[in-house]
Amino acid sequence: MASLNDYLLVSGVMFALGLAGVVLRRNIIIVFMCLELMLSAANLTLVAFSRFNVAENGLPDPSGQMLVFFVITVAAAEVAVGLAIIVALYRSRQTIHTDELVSLKG
């Protein structure tokens, strides 16, 4: 059986990979995917803490898992708005490289 440390280690590695992708990559779609990876790492941490925090009745505390549903909902809205912005930027500039998108002027 996996311990809390195992889950936190996997979550930390996922978050570090996502952060490295956001900092180092030039393609805005890859940066967007790395942001989603960072959100998934945070969700994994919330679920792991929820699973290992036992309530009075002996069952895992569901509060962290309920918070994950809200994070997933916000992430879904972020994806819709983010992809719309990416499509609009590509249509106006014909590029998706972050180093070429230095201002919001058309």
Secondary structure, DSSP 8 states (H G I E B T S, - for coil): ---HHHHHHHHHHHHHHHHHHHHH--BHHHHHHHHHHHHHHHHHHHHHHHHHSB-TTSSB-THHHHHHHHHHHHHHHHHHHHHHHHHHHHHHHS--BGGG---S--
